[in-house]
Amino acid sequence: MFRRAFWFSAGAAAGVWATTKVNRRLKQLTPESLAAQAAGKAVEAGHRLKDFALDVKAGMTQREDELNDALGLTQDADHPAPNGSVTPLPGPRRLRALENDQTIHRSKFSYNRNEDH
């Protein structure tokens, strides 16, 4: 009698366990769940890509500083370097600012070559 009750209970427990396992798997395979999983993976990949880009930027800055130190280009563009040393070239933003400043000055004193004739 106890043997039959034991096996009946074991079979019922195995059936409940298998049913819950199958239901969980089916819920994971619904379109909403798959979309949520894909969105989670995309967000995770975006974070990894952002971290990689920040690491690359930090490495580039570090390497640029090393090269500037090795070449003696650590002077500030606003302060002139002592005689005999090399001054750094202005970066693209500074060049654009200088070009814009020159166009402003040119527009104040415009020269029309057709006025001479």
MARMAR-256977 format. One record per residue (C-alpha): x, y, z. Coordinates in steps of 0.05 Angstrom, whole numbers, plus 5000, padded with zeros to 4 digits. Example, Ala and Ser with C-alpha at 12.3 -4.5 7.8 and 13.67 -1.06 7.14 Angstrom:
BEGIN
[r [5246 4910 5156]] [r [5273 4979 5143]] 
END
This chain:
BEGIN
[r [5000 5000 5000]] [r [5055 5049 5018]] [r [5093 5029 4957]] [r [5035 5046 4911]] [r [5023 5113 4947]] [r [5097 5130 4940]] [r [5099 5116 4865]] [r [5033 5152 4855]] [r [5061 5214 4891]] [r [5127 5210 4852]] [r [5089 5205 4786]] [r [5044 5264 4804]] [r [5104 5306 4825]] [r [5141 5289 4760]] [r [5079 5307 4720]] [r [5072 5375 4755]] [r [5146 5389 4746]] [r [5144 5371 4671]] [r [5081 5412 4661]] [r [5111 5474 4693]] [r [5176 5465 4653]] [r [5137 5460 4587]] [r [5094 5520 4604]] [r [5155 5563 4621]] [r [5187 5544 4554]] [r [5123 5560 4516]] [r [5119 5629 4550]] [r [5191 5642 4529]] [r [5174 5627 4457]] [r [5115 5675 4451]] [r [5126 5733 4403]] [r [5123 5784 4460]] [r [5175 5747 4500]] [r [5220 5739 4439]] [r [5214 5813 4423]] [r [5232 5831 4495]] [r [5292 5785 4493]] [r [5315 5815 4427]] [r [5307 5885 4454]] [r [5346 5867 4516]] [r [5403 5838 4474]] [r [5403 5900 4430]] [r [5408 5946 4491]] [r [5464 5903 4519]] [r [5501 5905 4452]] [r [5492 5981 4450]] [r [5523 5987 4519]] [r [5581 5943 4499]] [r [5591 5984 4436]] [r [5590 6049 4476]] [r [5640 6021 4526]] [r [5685 6000 4468]] [r [5681 6068 4436]] [r [5698 6102 4502]] [r [5758 6055 4510]] [r [5781 6070 4440]] [r [5774 6145 4452]] [r [5813 6140 4517]] [r [5868 6100 4483]] [r [5871 6151 4426]] [r [5878 6208 4475]] [r [5931 6172 4514]] [r [5970 6155 4451]] [r [5963 6226 4425]] [r [5991 6253 4491]] [r [6049 6204 4487]] [r [6065 6225 4416]] [r [6059 6299 4433]] [r [6106 6289 4492]] [r [6155 6250 4448]] [r [6154 6304 4394]] [r [6154 6362 4443]] [r [6086 6388 4421]] [r [6058 6399 4490]] [r [6055 6475 4484]] [r [5988 6510 4485]] [r [5967 6543 4420]] [r [5950 6608 4456]] [r [6019 6614 4487]] [r [6079 6621 4440]] [r [6133 6570 4447]] [r [6205 6590 4464]] [r [6254 6599 4406]] [r [6277 6534 4375]] [r [6218 6491 4396]] [r [6161 6468 4353]] [r [6091 6493 4364]] [r [6031 6448 4353]] [r [5988 6458 4293]] [r [5917 6482 4309]] [r [5863 6429 4309]] [r [5804 6428 4261]] [r [5759 6467 4309]] [r [5811 6521 4319]] [r [5822 6525 4243]] [r [5747 6533 4232]] [r [5744 6587 4284]] [r [5803 6623 4252]] [r [5771 6617 4183]] [r [5705 6644 4210]] [r [5742 6701 4244]] [r [5777 6717 4178]] [r [5711 6716 4139]] [r [5681 6763 4189]] [r [5739 6811 4180]] [r [5736 6804 4105]] [r [5662 6820 4105]] [r [5674 6885 4142]] [r [5724 6908 4089]] [r [5699 6875 4026]] [r [5740 6887 3964]] [r [5706 6884 3897]] [r [5757 6880 3840]] [r [5705 6906 3792]] [r [5706 6973 3828]] [r [5775 6989 3800]] [r [5753 6985 3727]] 
END
